[in-house]
Amino acid sequence: MLIFANSIPNTSSIIGLLPLITAAKRFVAWVFHFSECICMSKIYVGNLPFTADEAAVRALFAQHGAVESVALINDRDTGQPRGFGFVEMARADAARAIQNLNGFDMGGRALKVNEAQEKKPGGGGGGFGGGGGGRRY
């Protein structure tokens, strides 16, 4: 078996390329993540019947495009459905679903369907607000 000297890569040239290869991998990962963020929309679905499950909501929205995820919100104390949830779809499919399903009758209830808003920081449960109250003598 013959091995020619110029067929073996110079290790110093390969080592010199490692930072470039690493940067390229990071760039590709960033582009993939960024394009995924741009292309997906989160949809708020309100006024759901309490009997609705994820499969039924997925089937309804799938009529308008590919559904990435469905999350129905339950009360943290009782575990009972709260009557709303979120669906993730590609942006074009989401726009079509919002247009066609807002006001749609599901189980006798008119759905409220729109683009989900970012959760506002600092919210949180009810309560009585600050001080006051009680008897004064």
C-alpha positions, -999 to 999 in steps of 0.1 A, spaced: 0 0 0 14 33 -10 7 66 8 17 98 -9 28 127 12 5 152 -5 -26 130 1 -23 134 39 -38 167 51 -15 190 71 -28 189 107 -19 225 113 -42 236 85 -70 216 100 -64 230 135 -64 265 120 -99 258 106 -115 247 139 -125 283 150 -141 289 116 -160 256 118 -172 263 153 -184 298 143 -202 284 113 -220 258 134 -231 285 158 -243 307 130 -263 279 115 -279 271 149 -287 308 153 -303 311 119 -324 280 125 -336 292 158 -342 327 145 -362 315 115 -382 292 138 -391 322 160 -402 343 130 -422 316 114 -443 304 143 -472 323 159 -489 316 192 -527 319 191 -549 326 221 -582 306 221 -608 317 246 -643 308 256 -636 271 251 -663 247 263 -650 230 295 -655 197 278 -629 205 250 -597 185 251 -564 190 233 -573 165 206 -605 184 197 -588 218 196 -559 203 175 -584 188 151 -603 221 147 -571 241 140 -555 215 118 -583 222 92 -564 255 87 -528 242 87 -502 223 106 -505 226 144 -472 227 162 -486 225 198 -518 228 218 -519 238 255 -551 240 274 -549 258 308 -563 242 339 -569 258 373 -538 251 395 -559 244 426 -587 223 412 -573 210 380 -605 220 362 -603 236 327 -602 274 327 -618 276 293 -588 289 274 -556 278 258 -529 284 232 -522 269 198 -489 273 179 -489 273 141 -469 286 113 -475 324 108 -495 320 76 -516 291 89 -522 310 122 -535 341 103 -559 318 84 -571 300 115 -577 333 134 -597 347 105 -618 316 102 -622 305 138 -628 337 157 -665 335 166 -668 298 156 -693 279 176 -677 250 195 -700 232 219 -725 260 220 -698 287 227 -684 313 204 -646 310 204 -624 341 209 -594 335 187 -566 360 183 -528 363 183 -516 357 218 -501 387 237 -469 385 257 -475 380 294 -471 412 313 -444 410 340 -454 412 376 -490 402 373 -502 375 396 -533 365 415 -560 386 429 -557 395 466 -568 426 483 -542 451 472 -523 471 498 -534 476 534 -564 494 547 -596 475 554 -606 462 588 -622 482 616 -609 515 629 -614 526 664 
